[in-house]
Each structure stands twice: as C-alpha cells, then as structure tokens.
C-alpha cells in the first residue's frame, strides 16, 4: 500500500501519543505512580487502538501492532510522568534522562 507508515513509525506514534497524554495527565496522576499499564490507550482497547494508529478503513493493522502498540504507549506515558516529576523535584542531571522504547519482540 503506497504511503503506508512503517511498523516502526506506528510504534513510535504510539509512544509519542503516550508521552503527550502523560504530560497532560501529570497533574492528575498519583505521585507514587501506578506503573505501566496496557489496559487501554487513549480510552481504547488494544484492538481499537491499533486500528486508530493504522488509520486505514477496512484494512487490518499489521500483525503484532495490537500486542505491541499499547506497550509503547504505556512506556511513553510513564516516561512523561517521570520527566514531570523530575522537573518538579528539581532533579537535574547533566545527562538527559531518556529511556529506550520497549522491545518490539512479542512473546505471545
């Protein structure tokens, strides 16, 4: 399909959406955090979230997107919360705090 995003592009979009939502939710989340959750992404179940990312009406999302995208979203969300908390606590490092996105491997 011409113009279709790559699988990695889709996962990176999920991560960015998670970061954006995490930055918006930082004031509402409990200070101790609940840990990464993949129960829903943007209020959607994994299957609906994968379809939203794929954004091709009538076409099935790539294999594995339903399983992996929620993890990338959750990781982005948690990274954003941690970033806001570090900034609020005045914890600054000379190294940029950045974690790696989750693996695309699916043990499923």
C-alpha positions in Angstrom: 0.0 0.0 0.0 1.6 3.3 -1.1 2.2 5.8 1.6 1.5 3.4 4.4 3.6 4.1 7.5 6.2 1.5 8.6 5.6 -0.7 11.6 8.3 1.2 13.5 6.6 4.5 12.6 3.3 3.2 14.0 5.0 2.1 17.3 6.8 5.5 17.6 3.5 7.2 17.1 2.0 5.2 19.9 5.0 6.2 22.1 4.6 9.9 21.2 0.8 9.7 21.9 1.6 8.2 25.3 4.1 11.0 26.1 1.6 13.6 25.1 -1.1 12.1 27.3 1.3 11.6 30.1 2.3 15.2 30.1 -1.3 16.3 30.1 -2.1 13.8 32.9 0.8 14.6 35.1 -1.2 16.8 37.4 -3.9 14.2 37.9 -1.8 11.1 38.4 -0.9 9.9 42.0 2.6 10.9 43.0 3.7 7.3 43.5 2.5 6.2 40.1 0.7 3.0 39.3 3.3 1.6 36.9 2.9 0.9 33.3 -0.5 -0.3 32.2 -1.6 -1.5 28.8 -5.2 -1.9 29.7 -6.3 1.0 27.5 -4.7 3.6 25.3 -6.5 6.8 24.9 -9.6 5.1 26.3 -9.4 2.3 23.7 -8.8 -1.4 24.0 -5.7 -2.7 22.2 -7.6 -3.7 19.1 -9.3 -0.4 18.6 -6.0 1.5 19.4 -4.2 -0.5 16.7 -6.9 0.4 14.2 -6.7 4.1 15.2 -2.9 4.0 14.6 -3.2 2.2 11.3 -6.0 4.6 10.1 -6.8 2.6 7.0 -10.6 2.0 6.9 -11.4 -1.6 6.0 -7.8 -2.8 6.3 -6.4 -4.8 9.1 -3.5 -3.3 11.1 -0.1 -5.0 10.7 0.4 -8.2 12.6 1.6 -7.6 16.2 0.5 -3.9 16.3 -2.4 -4.8 18.7 0.1 -6.5 21.0 3.0 -4.1 20.9 1.5 -0.6 20.4 -0.1 -0.5 23.9 3.3 -1.2 25.5 4.9 1.7 23.5 2.0 3.9 24.5 2.4 3.0 28.2 6.1 3.5 28.1 5.7 7.0 26.6 3.1 7.8 29.2 5.3 6.7 32.1 8.4 8.5 30.6 6.4 11.7 30.5 5.2 11.3 34.1 8.8 10.7 35.3 10.1 13.7 33.4 7.5 16.0 35.0 8.2 14.6 38.5 12.0 15.1 38.0 11.4 18.7 36.9 9.1 19.3 39.9 11.6 17.8 42.3 14.4 19.9 40.9 16.3 16.8 40.0 18.5 17.8 37.1 21.2 15.6 35.6 24.0 16.6 33.3 22.8 13.7 31.2 19.4 13.8 29.5 17.0 11.3 31.2 15.9 9.1 28.3 14.9 5.5 28.3 14.7 3.2 25.3 11.3 2.4 23.9 10.1 -1.1 24.7 11.2 -4.0 22.5 9.1 -4.9 19.5 9.5 -8.6 20.3 6.3 -10.3 21.2 6.4 -13.4 23.3 2.9 -14.2 22.7 
